[in-house]
């Protein structure tokens, strides 16, 4: 098996492949001068290169019939003349109206209605029915008793405060459990637990656990 050789080692021994070898020349100075001259000629040819597509302005662009659209100008001129003629006619009509005397329109004599009595009778009937409906609505008794609802709500709130170990806080964000104080230790709360409740007994003994807060 042949071992891979390092390019530097191969170059030192003169065994470079053909792709890495320089073109052999008789005089390096002359070769560099010829190479530089060829490069300058190449750049000069690139600079003077012309495109195959003609991008110059066409000569027909300067013709008058191409730069000016005579048909469009004629149509615009005719339109302006038409507008002027209509304006003159309108002005003449306005001046004629102002010169005439004030015009008072005559009242049109309407004929007698053939179903006037029938329409009047129907209108009276509709008015009476609307009045009867209004009286029935005003005299109707309510089905729901809001006073009883209020009493029931107050009674339920009293039961909830009596059964809760901690003060009941409604419509507020829940606070941390460490900041809660049993009602048996809070002063001035005005709510006391029943003596026979298990939670009250545990709170009085000091060894009870925190109960649930009803919100």
Secondary structure, 3 states (H helix, E strand, C coil): CCCCCCHHHHHHCCCCCCCCCCCCCCCHHHHHHHHHHHHHHHHHHHHCCCCCCCCCCCHHHHCHHHHCCHHHHHHHHHHHHHHHHHHHHHHHHHHHHHHCCCCCCCCCCCCCCCCHHHHHHHHHHHHHHHHHHHHHHHHCCCCCCHHHHHHHHHHHHHHHHHHCCECCCCCCCCCCHHHCCECCCCCCCCCCCCCCCHHHHHHHHCCCCCCCCCC
